[in-house]
Amino acid sequence: MEDAIVQPPARHEDKRPVPPSVIMAATGPDLQRLRRGLGLSEDRGERLFLSRIYQAGPSSPYCLVGPFMGAPQAAMLMETLVAWGGNQFLFVGWCGAIDPTLQTGDILLPTSAFVDEGTSRCYGVDNDQSVLPPGTLNQTVRRFLQEKGLSFREGAIWTTDAVFRETPSKVKTFREQGALAVEMEISACLTVARLHKVQFAALLAVSDELSDLRWRPGFSDPRFKEACQNVSLTIETLCQTL
């Protein structure tokens, strides 16, 4: 692939090095929950584009970054953090169920992502193409979930740029191709990870349902809140093994 004219900004010499493992929290609530769980509440963070990076200390093997929304922001963060030394990315976020077997409060481990966003096209990936996770981090997360006895689903995700263009025909199309849920960043993250040959895995809490072609939000549902807690606890425990 041809080199771009604009490259990620250089890391300032007075800033702490970025550790190899990066936790990406897409939403504000997940970010704050992970800050508390990972002992990062006292760190005011460092600004990076529209997000902030939080680190426990110079010897910590991981950092936390977020919040962000959509494929372009997620790709910019990953490109920059890869340039700064990150090589293992764990993504935490939410998704909407489009398969009737998936419900609010379920936990989803994406095994692939259908591209329905513009960012991946800039990396040479066509729309509707499926992108797979590179490396073995996905298997590590799966094994960890199984060992902890935590109920979860795994399967394909549909990544879109436009929340308000999740039409009945699109839901049917991607469901027929095997997608279980929809969200806004995963395919672009996988595309960037594959380009730079870094590890990537995601854990998503199902926040709403569209499977019957009606929107049923579940953001205040106790099942969703419990799923978010379980995802965060999983990431916090997993970080101890990085």
C-alpha positions as CSV (number, residue, x, y, z in Angstrom):
1,M,0.0,0.0,0.0
2,E,1.3,3.5,-0.9
3,D,2.5,5.6,2.0
4,A,0.3,8.5,3.1
5,I,1.3,12.1,3.0
6,V,-0.1,12.8,6.5
7,Q,1.4,10.5,9.2
8,P,0.5,10.0,12.9
9,P,2.0,12.7,15.1
10,A,5.3,11.9,16.8
11,R,5.3,11.1,20.5
12,H,6.6,14.0,22.5
13,E,9.8,13.2,24.4
14,D,8.4,14.5,27.7
15,K,5.4,12.1,27.5
16,R,5.4,8.6,29.1
17,P,5.9,5.8,26.6
18,V,2.8,4.1,25.4
19,P,2.7,0.4,26.7
20,P,2.2,-2.4,24.3
21,S,-1.4,-3.2,25.4
22,V,-4.1,-0.7,24.7
23,I,-7.7,-0.9,26.1
24,M,-10.0,1.0,23.8
25,A,-13.3,2.0,25.5
26,A,-15.7,3.4,22.9
27,T,-18.3,4.8,25.3
28,G,-18.0,7.2,28.2
29,P,-19.7,4.9,30.8
30,D,-17.4,2.0,29.9
31,L,-14.3,4.3,30.0
32,Q,-15.2,5.6,33.5
33,R,-16.0,2.1,34.8
34,L,-12.6,0.8,33.5
35,R,-10.8,3.8,34.9
36,R,-12.1,2.8,38.4
37,G,-11.5,-0.9,37.9
38,L,-8.0,-0.5,36.6
39,G,-7.0,2.0,39.2
40,L,-6.7,4.9,36.8
41,S,-9.1,7.3,38.5
42,E,-6.3,9.5,39.8
43,D,-4.8,10.0,36.4
44,R,-6.3,13.0,34.7
45,G,-5.2,11.6,31.3
46,E,-3.6,13.0,28.2
47,R,-5.6,14.3,25.3
48,L,-5.4,12.5,22.0
49,F,-7.7,14.0,19.3
50,L,-11.2,13.8,20.9
51,S,-10.2,11.1,23.4
52,R,-7.9,10.8,26.4
53,I,-5.2,8.3,27.3
54,Y,-4.9,7.0,30.9
55,Q,-1.9,5.2,32.3
56,A,-1.1,3.7,35.7
57,G,2.6,4.4,35.5
58,P,5.7,4.1,33.4
59,S,6.0,0.4,34.1
60,S,2.3,-0.5,33.4
61,P,1.8,-3.0,30.6
62,Y,-1.4,-1.4,29.5
63,C,-3.1,2.0,28.9
64,L,-6.7,3.0,28.5
65,V,-8.1,5.3,25.7
66,G,-11.5,6.7,24.9
67,P,-14.2,7.6,24.4
68,F,-14.7,7.8,20.6
69,M,-17.4,7.2,18.0
70,G,-17.2,5.8,14.5
71,A,-14.7,4.2,12.2
72,P,-12.6,7.3,11.4
73,Q,-12.0,8.2,15.0
74,A,-11.2,4.6,16.0
75,A,-8.8,4.2,13.0
76,M,-7.0,7.5,13.9
77,L,-6.5,6.4,17.5
78,M,-5.2,3.0,16.5
79,E,-2.9,4.4,13.8
80,T,-1.4,6.8,16.3
81,L,-1.1,4.3,19.1
82,V,0.5,1.8,16.9
83,A,3.1,4.4,15.8
84,W,3.7,5.1,19.6
85,G,4.3,1.4,20.4
86,G,0.9,-0.2,20.9
87,N,0.7,-3.7,19.5
88,Q,-2.2,-5.4,21.3
89,F,-5.6,-3.8,21.3
90,L,-8.7,-4.8,23.4
91,F,-11.9,-3.0,22.4
92,V,-14.9,-2.6,24.7
93,G,-18.2,-1.3,23.3
94,W,-21.9,-1.8,22.7
95,C,-23.8,-3.3,19.8
96,G,-27.4,-3.7,18.6
97,A,-28.7,-7.2,18.0
98,I,-30.0,-8.0,14.5
99,D,-30.3,-11.8,14.9
100,P,-33.3,-12.9,17.0
101,T,-31.1,-15.4,19.0
102,L,-29.1,-12.4,20.4
103,Q,-30.8,-10.3,23.2
104,T,-30.2,-7.2,25.2
105,G,-27.7,-8.1,27.9
106,D,-25.8,-10.7,25.9
107,I,-22.0,-10.5,25.5
108,L,-20.6,-10.8,22.0
109,L,-17.1,-11.8,20.9
110,P,-16.8,-10.7,17.2
111,T,-15.1,-13.2,15.0
112,S,-15.3,-11.1,11.9
113,A,-16.9,-7.9,10.6
114,F,-18.7,-6.9,7.5
115,V,-17.5,-3.5,6.1
116,D,-20.3,-1.0,5.7
117,E,-18.2,2.1,6.6
118,G,-16.0,4.3,4.5
119,T,-12.7,4.2,6.4
120,S,-11.8,0.6,5.5
121,R,-12.2,1.5,1.8
122,C,-9.3,3.9,2.2
123,Y,-7.2,0.9,3.2
124,G,-8.2,-1.1,0.1
125,V,-11.1,-3.1,1.7
126,D,-14.3,-3.2,-0.3
127,N,-17.8,-2.6,1.1
128,D,-19.6,-5.8,2.2
129,Q,-16.2,-7.6,2.5
130,S,-15.7,-9.5,5.7
131,V,-12.6,-8.7,7.8
132,L,-11.1,-11.2,10.2
133,P,-9.2,-10.6,13.5
134,P,-5.4,-10.9,13.1
135,G,-3.3,-12.8,15.6
136,T,-4.3,-14.9,18.5
137,L,-5.7,-12.3,20.9
138,N,-9.3,-13.3,20.0
139,Q,-8.6,-16.9,21.0
140,T,-7.0,-15.7,24.2
141,V,-10.2,-13.7,25.1
142,R,-12.4,-16.7,24.2
143,R,-10.4,-19.1,26.3
144,F,-10.4,-16.6,29.2
145,L,-14.2,-16.2,29.0
146,Q,-14.7,-20.0,29.0
147,E,-12.4,-20.5,31.9
148,K,-14.3,-17.9,33.9
149,G,-17.6,-19.6,33.0
150,L,-19.0,-16.4,31.6
151,S,-21.8,-16.8,29.1
152,F,-21.1,-15.2,25.7
153,R,-21.9,-15.5,22.0
154,E,-19.4,-15.2,19.1
155,G,-19.9,-14.5,15.5
156,A,-19.9,-11.8,12.8
157,I,-20.6,-8.1,13.3
158,W,-21.9,-5.5,10.8
159,T,-20.1,-2.2,11.1
160,T,-21.9,0.9,9.7
161,D,-21.2,4.6,9.6
162,A,-24.8,5.6,9.8
163,V,-27.0,4.8,12.8
164,F,-30.0,6.3,11.2
165,R,-29.6,4.3,8.0
166,E,-30.0,0.9,9.6
167,T,-32.8,0.1,7.2
168,P,-34.9,-3.1,7.2
169,S,-33.3,-4.2,3.9
170,K,-29.8,-3.7,5.3
171,V,-30.7,-5.6,8.5
172,K,-32.0,-8.5,6.5
173,T,-29.0,-8.5,4.1
174,F,-26.4,-8.6,6.7
175,R,-28.3,-11.0,8.9
176,E,-28.6,-13.4,5.9
177,Q,-24.8,-13.1,5.5
178,G,-24.4,-14.2,9.1
179,A,-24.0,-11.0,11.1
180,L,-25.4,-11.2,14.6
181,A,-25.3,-7.5,15.5
182,V,-24.4,-4.0,14.3
183,E,-22.0,-1.3,15.6
184,M,-19.8,1.5,14.3
185,E,-16.0,0.7,14.6
186,I,-15.0,-2.9,14.6
187,S,-14.4,-3.5,10.8
188,A,-12.2,-0.4,10.6
189,C,-10.2,-1.5,13.7
190,L,-9.7,-4.9,12.2
191,T,-8.6,-3.3,8.9
192,V,-6.0,-1.2,10.7
193,A,-4.8,-4.1,12.8
194,R,-4.3,-6.3,9.8
195,L,-2.4,-3.6,8.0
196,H,0.1,-3.0,10.9
197,K,0.1,-6.7,11.9
198,V,-1.0,-6.0,15.5
199,Q,-3.3,-8.0,17.7
200,F,-7.0,-7.0,18.1
201,A,-10.0,-8.4,19.9
202,A,-13.3,-6.9,21.0
203,L,-16.0,-7.6,23.7
204,L,-19.4,-6.0,23.1
205,A,-22.4,-5.7,25.3
206,V,-25.8,-5.9,23.5
207,S,-27.5,-2.6,24.3
208,D,-30.6,-2.8,22.0
209,E,-32.4,-5.0,19.5
210,L,-33.5,-4.6,15.8
211,S,-34.0,-8.2,14.9
212,D,-37.8,-7.8,14.3
213,L,-37.2,-4.6,12.3
214,R,-38.3,-2.4,15.2
215,W,-35.9,-0.6,17.5
216,R,-36.0,-1.8,21.1
217,P,-33.5,0.2,23.2
218,G,-32.2,-1.6,26.3
219,F,-29.8,1.0,27.7
220,S,-31.7,1.1,31.1
221,D,-32.3,-2.6,31.1
222,P,-30.7,-4.3,34.2
223,R,-29.5,-7.1,31.9
224,F,-27.5,-4.6,29.8
225,K,-26.0,-2.9,32.9
226,E,-24.9,-6.3,34.2
227,A,-23.4,-7.2,30.9
228,C,-21.3,-4.0,30.9
229,Q,-20.1,-4.8,34.4
230,N,-19.1,-8.3,33.4
231,V,-17.3,-7.1,30.3
232,S,-15.4,-4.5,32.3
233,L,-14.5,-7.1,35.0
234,T,-13.3,-9.5,32.3
235,I,-11.0,-6.8,30.8
236,E,-9.7,-5.8,34.2
237,T,-8.9,-9.4,35.1
238,L,-7.4,-10.1,31.7
239,C,-5.1,-7.0,32.0
240,Q,-3.5,-8.7,35.0
241,T,-2.2,-11.4,32.6
242,L,-0.9,-9.1,29.8
